[in-house]
Amino acid sequence: MKITNKRANYEYKLEGDRVEAGISLSGGEAKAIRTGHADINQSVARVVNDEIFLINANIPIPEAQKYSSTRTRKLLLHRDEIVSLTTKMKQFKLTLVPTNLYNKGRLIKVTLALGKPKREFEKKEAIKRKDIERELEKEFKLR
């Protein structure tokens, strides 16, 4: 099952390379992701003490008591990948954004991308551009 972050391209200007990371989950969370019950639209990845954590990803477990569905989860990356990402983040003032959450065999993976947060006027320009393209496509289809 593939879960995408639909707001990532709207909220951030995503830079080139993407990194695949593993994620440490409990059994119920893995089952919820395989069935498609997860939301990473509001989530972000942060570096804390040379480790990367996924913050605010909503993975609810049905019928679970005393469980926080938006807890922080550790991402599994090699040390050199973490160092490379942190230097790029500090150097260019970028944010680490999860774009996809999917299973590869029995493992759950997260695709991370570096992105610069868009300002409000950039978001409005993107919406206007999409509307104009949509109108042009409709006109060409009618002809």
MDTraj code that builds the backbone (N, CA, C; nanometers):
import mdtraj as md
import numpy as np

residues = "MET LYS ILE THR ASN LYS ARG ALA ASN TYR GLU TYR LYS LEU GLU GLY ASP ARG VAL GLU ALA GLY ILE SER LEU SER GLY GLY GLU ALA LYS ALA ILE ARG THR GLY HIS ALA ASP ILE ASN GLN SER VAL ALA ARG VAL VAL ASN ASP GLU ILE PHE LEU ILE ASN ALA ASN ILE PRO ILE PRO GLU ALA GLN LYS TYR SER SER THR ARG THR ARG LYS LEU LEU LEU HIS ARG ASP GLU ILE VAL SER LEU THR THR LYS MET LYS GLN PHE LYS LEU THR LEU VAL PRO THR ASN LEU TYR ASN LYS GLY ARG LEU ILE LYS VAL THR LEU ALA LEU GLY LYS PRO LYS ARG GLU PHE GLU LYS LYS GLU ALA ILE LYS ARG LYS ASP ILE GLU ARG GLU LEU GLU LYS GLU PHE LYS LEU ARG".split()
xyz = np.array([
    [0.0836, -0.1171, 0.0000],
    [0.0000, 0.0000, 0.0000],
    [0.0884, 0.1238, 0.0000],
    [0.0572, 0.2202, -0.0845],
    [0.1370, 0.3420, -0.0925],
    [0.0535, 0.4604, -0.0456],
    [0.1065, 0.5326, 0.0528],
    [0.0404, 0.6507, 0.1066],
    [0.1267, 0.7709, 0.0712],
    [0.0690, 0.8699, 0.0045],
    [0.1462, 0.9860, -0.0395],
    [0.1100, 1.1086, 0.0429],
    [0.2048, 1.1998, 0.0517],
    [0.1841, 1.3273, 0.1181],
    [0.1434, 1.4278, 0.0109],
    [0.0142, 1.4513, -0.0018],
    [-0.0383, 1.5353, -0.1091],
    [-0.0091, 1.6833, -0.0858],
    [0.0149, 1.7222, 0.0372],
    [0.0401, 1.8624, 0.0675],
    [0.1876, 1.8996, 0.0564],
    [0.2751, 1.8024, 0.0345],
    [0.4184, 1.8312, 0.0307],
    [0.4540, 1.9253, -0.0835],
    [0.4010, 1.9019, -0.2029],
    [0.4328, 1.9887, -0.3162],
    [0.3671, 2.1255, -0.3030],
    [0.2596, 2.1346, -0.2275],
    [0.1922, 2.2623, -0.2070],
    [0.2642, 2.3459, -0.1002],
    [0.3049, 2.2820, 0.0084],
    [0.3664, 2.3534, 0.1203],
    [0.5151, 2.3806, 0.1007],
    [0.5847, 2.2936, 0.0238],
    [0.7297, 2.3038, 0.0102],
    [0.7713, 2.3022, -0.1363],
    [0.8825, 2.3671, -0.1631],
    [0.9465, 2.3556, -0.2936],
    [1.0516, 2.2458, -0.2779],
    [1.0212, 2.1261, -0.3263],
    [1.1056, 2.0093, -0.3024],
    [1.2292, 2.0125, -0.3916],
    [1.3432, 1.9846, -0.3318],
    [1.4704, 1.9813, -0.4039],
    [1.4908, 1.8415, -0.4615],
    [1.5958, 1.8237, -0.5395],
    [1.6217, 1.7046, -0.6194],
    [1.6188, 1.5691, -0.5527],
    [1.7240, 1.5344, -0.4786],
    [1.7398, 1.3957, -0.4355],
    [1.6441, 1.3582, -0.3231],
    [1.6049, 1.2318, -0.3255],
    [1.5158, 1.1757, -0.2240],
    [1.5854, 1.0566, -0.1597],
    [1.5522, 1.0330, -0.0336],
    [1.6171, 0.9280, 0.0435],
    [1.5103, 0.8318, 0.0939],
    [1.5391, 0.7024, 0.0850],
    [1.4489, 0.5999, 0.1366],
    [1.4971, 0.5594, 0.2752],
    [1.4072, 0.5613, 0.3720],
    [1.4424, 0.5268, 0.5099],
    [1.3449, 0.4245, 0.5640],
    [1.3953, 0.3407, 0.6523],
    [1.3092, 0.2491, 0.7244],
    [1.2463, 0.3224, 0.8415],
    [1.1453, 0.2635, 0.9013],
    [1.0771, 0.3267, 1.0139],
    [1.0491, 0.2209, 1.1197],
    [1.0728, 0.2561, 1.2460],
    [1.0472, 0.1604, 1.3542],
    [0.9033, 0.1783, 1.4017],
    [0.8280, 0.0712, 1.3937],
    [0.6848, 0.0722, 1.4248],
    [0.6501, -0.0408, 1.5196],
    [0.5344, -0.0300, 1.5806],
    [0.4800, -0.1427, 1.6556],
    [0.3996, -0.2293, 1.5581],
    [0.3574, -0.3448, 1.6021],
    [0.2864, -0.4378, 1.5142],
    [0.1550, -0.3835, 1.4614],
    [0.0799, -0.3178, 1.5479],
    [-0.0488, -0.2616, 1.5061],
    [-0.0324, -0.1491, 1.4061],
    [0.0732, -0.0707, 1.4217],
    [0.0987, 0.0389, 1.3272],
    [0.1334, -0.0151, 1.1890],
    [0.2147, -0.1202, 1.1844],
    [0.2504, -0.1799, 1.0562],
    [0.1270, -0.2349, 0.9857],
    [0.0386, -0.2953, 1.0620],
    [-0.0853, -0.3490, 1.0045],
    [-0.1739, -0.2356, 0.9527],
    [-0.1785, -0.1243, 1.0258],
    [-0.2592, -0.0099, 0.9830],
    [-0.2054, 0.0495, 0.8529],
    [-0.0737, 0.0556, 0.8381],
    [-0.0143, 0.1092, 0.7149],
    [-0.0424, 0.0158, 0.5976],
    [-0.0314, -0.1145, 0.6200],
    [-0.0574, -0.2094, 0.5110],
    [-0.2016, -0.2010, 0.4616],
    [-0.2941, -0.1662, 0.5510],
    [-0.4338, -0.1527, 0.5103],
    [-0.4668, -0.0116, 0.4615],
    [-0.3693, 0.0795, 0.4693],
    [-0.3883, 0.2138, 0.4157],
    [-0.4423, 0.3150, 0.5142],
    [-0.4384, 0.2852, 0.6442],
    [-0.4919, 0.3766, 0.7450],
    [-0.3790, 0.4576, 0.8075],
    [-0.3228, 0.5503, 0.7310],
    [-0.2179, 0.6383, 0.7828],
    [-0.2264, 0.7718, 0.7104],
    [-0.1776, 0.8749, 0.7767],
    [-0.1800, 1.0091, 0.7200],
    [-0.0486, 1.0784, 0.7517],
    [0.0244, 1.1190, 0.6479],
    [0.1518, 1.1887, 0.6689],
    [0.1472, 1.3308, 0.6137],
    [0.0270, 1.3857, 0.5920],
    [0.0147, 1.5193, 0.5343],
    [0.0677, 1.6286, 0.6263],
    [0.0537, 1.6143, 0.7560],
    [0.0998, 1.7162, 0.8502],
    [0.2350, 1.6826, 0.9119],
    [0.2983, 1.5760, 0.8674],
    [0.4201, 1.5296, 0.9335],
    [0.5457, 1.5944, 0.8759],
    [0.6513, 1.5867, 0.9548],
    [0.7816, 1.6405, 0.9173],
    [0.8875, 1.5548, 0.9866],
    [1.0081, 1.5508, 0.9308],
    [1.1167, 1.4749, 0.9918],
    [1.2171, 1.5733, 1.0511],
    [1.2674, 1.5429, 1.1696],
    [1.3621, 1.6300, 1.2389],
    [1.4829, 1.5499, 1.2839],
    [1.5963, 1.6177, 1.2939],
    [1.7198, 1.5561, 1.3426],
    [1.7361, 1.5922, 1.4898],
    [1.7470, 1.4904, 1.5741],
    [1.7668, 1.5093, 1.7175],
    [1.8795, 1.4169, 1.7612],
    [1.9882, 1.4740, 1.8113],
    [2.1038, 1.3968, 1.8600],
    [2.1552, 1.2973, 1.7562],
    [2.1760, 1.3434, 1.6348],
    [2.2265, 1.2606, 1.5235],
    [2.1362, 1.1417, 1.4912],
    [2.0078, 1.1545, 1.5184],
    [1.9081, 1.0563, 1.4789],
    [1.7928, 1.1322, 1.4148],
    [1.7244, 1.0678, 1.3204],
    [1.6141, 1.1334, 1.2516],
    [1.4832, 1.0718, 1.2994],
    [1.3875, 1.1594, 1.3338],
    [1.2577, 1.1158, 1.3838],
    [1.1468, 1.1711, 1.2955],
    [1.0428, 1.0918, 1.2762],
    [0.9232, 1.1338, 1.2045],
    [0.8241, 1.1867, 1.3075],
    [0.7885, 1.3140, 1.2926],
    [0.7048, 1.3808, 1.3916],
    [0.5667, 1.4073, 1.3328],
    [0.4645, 1.3810, 1.4114],
    [0.3258, 1.4142, 1.3788],
    [0.2670, 1.3321, 1.2636],
    [0.3168, 1.2124, 1.2405],
    [0.2546, 1.1227, 1.1426],
    [0.1403, 1.0503, 1.2117],
    [0.0221, 1.0565, 1.1524],
    [-0.0971, 0.9986, 1.2143],
    [-0.1159, 0.8552, 1.1644],
    [-0.0851, 0.7595, 1.2507],
    [-0.1042, 0.6168, 1.2182],
    [-0.1920, 0.5570, 1.3274],
    [-0.3240, 0.5601, 1.3091],
    [-0.4135, 0.5111, 1.4144],
    [-0.4251, 0.3591, 1.4143],
    [-0.4279, 0.3035, 1.5339],
    [-0.4518, 0.1602, 1.5510],
    [-0.5974, 0.1448, 1.5929],
    [-0.6766, 0.0677, 1.5175],
    [-0.8162, 0.0508, 1.5572],
    [-0.8271, -0.0250, 1.6895],
    [-0.9198, 0.0186, 1.7712],
    [-0.9514, -0.0452, 1.9002],
    [-0.8332, -0.0495, 1.9974],
    [-0.7426, 0.0500, 1.9904],
    [-0.6305, 0.0543, 2.0838],
    [-0.6618, 0.1530, 2.1954],
    [-0.6265, 0.1150, 2.3168],
    [-0.6492, 0.2021, 2.4317],
    [-0.5144, 0.2586, 2.4779],
    [-0.5155, 0.3821, 2.5273],
    [-0.3948, 0.4493, 2.5756],
    [-0.2858, 0.4496, 2.4689],
    [-0.3198, 0.4955, 2.3493],
    [-0.2255, 0.4978, 2.2380],
    [-0.2318, 0.6335, 2.1708],
    [-0.1165, 0.6949, 2.1497],
    [-0.1091, 0.8228, 2.0798],
    [-0.0782, 0.7952, 1.9331],
    [-0.1709, 0.8279, 1.8425],
    [-0.1524, 0.7962, 1.7009],
    [-0.0532, 0.8893, 1.6323],
    [-0.0192, 1.0024, 1.6961],
    [0.0752, 1.0957, 1.6342],
    [0.2081, 1.0994, 1.7085],
    [0.2476, 0.9904, 1.7703],
    [0.3737, 0.9871, 1.8440],
    [0.4919, 0.9984, 1.7480],
    [0.6092, 1.0319, 1.8005],
    [0.7284, 1.0419, 1.7159],
    [0.7850, 0.9029, 1.6933],
    [0.8296, 0.8779, 1.5708],
    [0.8821, 0.7470, 1.5339],
    [1.0226, 0.7626, 1.4771],
    [1.1100, 0.6721, 1.5109],
    [1.2491, 0.6797, 1.4683],
    [1.2618, 0.6295, 1.3247],
    [1.3378, 0.7042, 1.2435],
    [1.3667, 0.6630, 1.1066],
    [1.5041, 0.5986, 1.1028],
    [1.5165, 0.4939, 1.0234],
    [1.6389, 0.4152, 1.0190],
    [1.7184, 0.4497, 0.8937],
    [1.8322, 0.5155, 0.9139],
    [1.9208, 0.5554, 0.8045],
    [2.0647, 0.5247, 0.8433],
    [2.1521, 0.5149, 0.7435],
    [2.2942, 0.4990, 0.7702],
    [2.3512, 0.6307, 0.8217],
    [2.4578, 0.6235, 0.8967],
    [2.5193, 0.7411, 0.9579],
    [2.5608, 0.8436, 0.8522],
    [2.6213, 0.7974, 0.7406],
    [2.6656, 0.8922, 0.6376],
    [2.5478, 0.9616, 0.5693],
    [2.4343, 0.8941, 0.5576],
    [2.3147, 0.9575, 0.5025],
    [2.2624, 1.0659, 0.5964],
    [2.2646, 1.0379, 0.7253],
    [2.2190, 1.1360, 0.8242],
    [2.3087, 1.2587, 0.8222],
    [2.4408, 1.2378, 0.8168],
    [2.5346, 1.3500, 0.8133],
    [2.5148, 1.4327, 0.6872],
    [2.4963, 1.3669, 0.5746],
    [2.4745, 1.4367, 0.4484],
    [2.3465, 1.5207, 0.4529],
    [2.2380, 1.4634, 0.5046],
    [2.1117, 1.5364, 0.5133],
    [2.1208, 1.6549, 0.6090],
    [2.1849, 1.6355, 0.7230],
    [2.1938, 1.7449, 0.8200],
    [2.2786, 1.8599, 0.7673],
    [2.3863, 1.8310, 0.6961],
    [2.4682, 1.9394, 0.6414],
    [2.3914, 2.0168, 0.5345],
    [2.3165, 1.9470, 0.4501],
    [2.2360, 2.0155, 0.3487],
    [2.1259, 2.0993, 0.4143],
    [2.0647, 2.0437, 0.5203],
    [1.9583, 2.1163, 0.5891],
    [2.0115, 2.2451, 0.6516],
    [2.1280, 2.2376, 0.7157],
    [2.1846, 2.3554, 0.7802],
    [2.2386, 2.4556, 0.6788],
    [2.2993, 2.4037, 0.5723],
    [2.3633, 2.4900, 0.4741],
    [2.2621, 2.5709, 0.3931],
    [2.1552, 2.5063, 0.3491],
    [2.0577, 2.5720, 0.2621],
    [1.9255, 2.6048, 0.3317],
    [1.9181, 2.5827, 0.4649],
    [1.7966, 2.6084, 0.5437],
    [1.6757, 2.5345, 0.4870],
    [1.6906, 2.4034, 0.4732],
    [1.5857, 2.3181, 0.4179],
    [1.5170, 2.2387, 0.5287],
    [1.4013, 2.1849, 0.4956],
    [1.3240, 2.1009, 0.5867],
    [1.3161, 1.9607, 0.5277],
    [1.3186, 1.8615, 0.6122],
    [1.3089, 1.7223, 0.5689],
    [1.1619, 1.6820, 0.5712],
    [1.1061, 1.6522, 0.4519],
    [0.9630, 1.6270, 0.4371],
    [0.9391, 1.4830, 0.3915],
    [0.8538, 1.4061, 0.4608],
    [0.8181, 1.2729, 0.4114],
    [0.7193, 1.2853, 0.2956],
    [0.7489, 1.2205, 0.1842],
    [0.6619, 1.2304, 0.0675],
    [0.5795, 1.1037, 0.0450],
    [0.6356, 0.9875, 0.0733],
    [0.5641, 0.8606, 0.0536],
    [0.5867, 0.7685, 0.1725],
    [0.4884, 0.6850, 0.1986],
    [0.4962, 0.5810, 0.3005],
    [0.4441, 0.4546, 0.2342],
    [0.5269, 0.3512, 0.2244],
    [0.4882, 0.2317, 0.1488],
    [0.5552, 0.1079, 0.2063],
    [0.5087, -0.0082, 0.1638],
    [0.5732, -0.1314, 0.2067],
    [0.6518, -0.1917, 0.0916],
    [0.7677, -0.2432, 0.1262],
    [0.8581, -0.3080, 0.0314],
    [0.8766, -0.4504, 0.0845],
    [0.7966, -0.5410, 0.0318],
    [0.7926, -0.6744, 0.0904],
    [0.7200, -0.6658, 0.2235],
    [0.7863, -0.7074, 0.3296],
    [0.7245, -0.6971, 0.4616],
    [0.7722, -0.5752, 0.5392],
    [0.8637, -0.4954, 0.4802],
    [0.9187, -0.3784, 0.5469],
    [0.8411, -0.2528, 0.5091],
    [0.8331, -0.1594, 0.6012],
    [0.7674, -0.0309, 0.5768],
    [0.8763, 0.0734, 0.5537],
    [0.8653, 0.1486, 0.4459],
    [0.9658, 0.2484, 0.4091],
    [0.9019, 0.3866, 0.3972],
    [0.9836, 0.4901, 0.4173],
    [0.9431, 0.6289, 0.4034],
    [1.0373, 0.6950, 0.3043],
    [0.9828, 0.7695, 0.2093],
    [1.0654, 0.8478, 0.1180],
    [1.0711, 0.9902, 0.1710],
    [1.1933, 1.0395, 0.1912],
    [1.2146, 1.1736, 0.2438],
    [1.2727, 1.2629, 0.1354],
    [1.2299, 1.3878, 0.1330],
    [1.2828, 1.4854, 0.0376],
    [1.3170, 1.6130, 0.1128],
    [1.4203, 1.6811, 0.0663],
    [1.4555, 1.8106, 0.1233],
    [1.3749, 1.9177, 0.0530],
    [1.3154, 2.0082, 0.1291],
    [1.2333, 2.1116, 0.0684],
    [1.2434, 2.2427, 0.1427],
    [1.2232, 2.3483, 0.0686],
    [1.2217, 2.4820, 0.1268],
    [1.0759, 2.5246, 0.1403],
    [1.0351, 2.5698, 0.2584],
    [0.8945, 2.6104, 0.2757],
    [0.8571, 2.7254, 0.1824],
    [0.7410, 2.7119, 0.1184],
    [0.6936, 2.8179, 0.0301],
    [0.6284, 2.9276, 0.1132],
    [0.6347, 3.0495, 0.0603],
    [0.5645, 3.1603, 0.1248],
    [0.4229, 3.1641, 0.0704],
    [0.3406, 3.2466, 0.1323],
    [0.1983, 3.2506, 0.0979],
    [0.1762, 3.2916, -0.0477],
    [0.2505, 3.3912, -0.0961],
    [0.2295, 3.4368, -0.2336],
    [0.2745, 3.3324, -0.3348],
    [0.3732, 3.2507, -0.3006],
    [0.4163, 3.1434, -0.3910],
    [0.3078, 3.0365, -0.4036],
    [0.2378, 3.0087, -0.2941],
    [0.1295, 2.9109, -0.2980],
    [0.0150, 2.9618, -0.3846],
    [-0.0167, 3.0915, -0.3718],
    [-0.1238, 3.1500, -0.4517],
    [-0.0894, 3.1497, -0.5995],
    [0.0375, 3.1790, -0.6330],
    [0.0803, 3.1760, -0.7727],
    [0.0679, 3.0355, -0.8311],
    [0.1017, 2.9339, -0.7532],
    [0.0915, 2.7960, -0.7997],
    [-0.0537, 2.7594, -0.8292],
    [-0.1454, 2.8032, -0.7440],
    [-0.2881, 2.7756, -0.7657],
    [-0.3355, 2.8444, -0.8932],
    [-0.2965, 2.9705, -0.9131],
    [-0.3360, 3.0440, -1.0337],
    [-0.2830, 2.9755, -1.1590],
    [-0.1576, 2.9322, -1.1539],
    [-0.0961, 2.8652, -1.2687],
    [-0.1709, 2.7371, -1.3033],
    [-0.2092, 2.6593, -1.2025],
    [-0.2834, 2.5350, -1.2262],
    [-0.4207, 2.5627, -1.2856],
    [-0.4876, 2.6688, -1.2368],
    [-0.6189, 2.7049, -1.2901],
    [-0.6095, 2.7437, -1.4370],
    [-0.5079, 2.8211, -1.4733],
    [-0.4905, 2.8629, -1.6125],
    [-0.4633, 2.7420, -1.7013],
    [-0.3766, 2.6514, -1.6554],
    [-0.3476, 2.5297, -1.7334],
    [-0.4733, 2.4454, -1.7513],
    [-0.5548, 2.4356, -1.6474],
    [-0.6781, 2.3571, -1.6535],
    [-0.7752, 2.4168, -1.7564],
    [-0.7865, 2.5495, -1.7565],
    [-0.8744, 2.6162, -1.8527],
    [-0.8257, 2.5968, -1.9962],
    [-0.6951, 2.6045, -2.0171],
    [-0.6397, 2.5836, -2.1514],
    [-0.6668, 2.4412, -2.2006],
    [-0.6536, 2.3430, -2.1124],
    [-0.6803, 2.2048, -2.1502],
    [-0.8273, 2.1860, -2.1895],
    [-0.9177, 2.2507, -2.1161],
    [-1.0591, 2.2407, -2.1489],
    [-1.0890, 2.3026, -2.2858],
    [-1.0253, 2.4145, -2.3165],
    [-1.0463, 2.4807, -2.4459],
    [-0.9949, 2.3947, -2.5609],
    [-0.8794, 2.3317, -2.5406],
    [-0.8249, 2.2468, -2.6473],
    [-0.9074, 2.1205, -2.6670],
    [-0.9674, 2.0682, -2.5623],
    [-1.0510, 1.9504, -2.5747],
    [-1.1796, 1.9815, -2.6503],
    [-1.2311, 2.1019, -2.6342],
    [-1.3556, 2.1410, -2.7029],
    [-1.3349, 2.1603, -2.8519],
    [-1.2159, 2.1932, -2.8956],
    [-1.1893, 2.2170, -3.0376],
    [-1.1732, 2.0927, -3.1158],
])
top = md.Topology()
chain = top.add_chain()
for i, resn in enumerate(residues, 1):
    res = top.add_residue(resn, chain, resSeq=i)
    for name in ("N", "CA", "C"):
        top.add_atom(name, md.element.get_by_symbol(name[0]), res)
traj = md.Trajectory(xyz[None], top)
